[in-house]
Amino acid sequence: MRRVIIFTHNFAAMRDFYRDMFGLQVVEEDDGWADMAAGGCHIAIHAAGKGAPSADGTGPHKIVFHADDVAAACEDLVSRAAKMGPVKVFGDLHLCDGDDPGGNRFQLSNRP
């Protein structure tokens, strides 16, 4: 596991809380995204869109697993009957979301 993403409608307050209360170091920050080192895993605060968190698996949390080759890892999971969405590419960043049997959202990502 690489990181847990916490979706929020109050990005600044959540980022500041985890940074200031737990002393987490912000290692990457962009508009609506703060990735913080939390020992062997990262906690990422992500600004939530309208309607999130919701019962449709879009929030409030998402577990993220690292894969150097997201497309290959996604194909492997699909071959073993996992429910996976399409691979999304944002420059060098590759992502693929899936659902566990309970409808909880997880993600494969090549983000370090």
Secondary structure as GFF3:
##gff-version 3
##sequence-region A 1 112
A	DSSP	beta_strand	3	8	.	.	.	ID=ss1
A	DSSP	alpha_helix	11	22	.	.	.	ID=ss2
A	DSSP	beta_strand	25	30	.	.	.	ID=ss3
A	DSSP	beta_strand	33	38	.	.	.	ID=ss4
A	DSSP	beta_strand	41	47	.	.	.	ID=ss5
A	DSSP	beta_strand	61	66	.	.	.	ID=ss6
A	DSSP	alpha_helix	70	79	.	.	.	ID=ss7
A	DSSP	beta_strand	83	90	.	.	.	ID=ss8
A	DSSP	beta_strand	93	99	.	.	.	ID=ss9
A	DSSP	beta_strand	105	109	.	.	.	ID=ss10
###
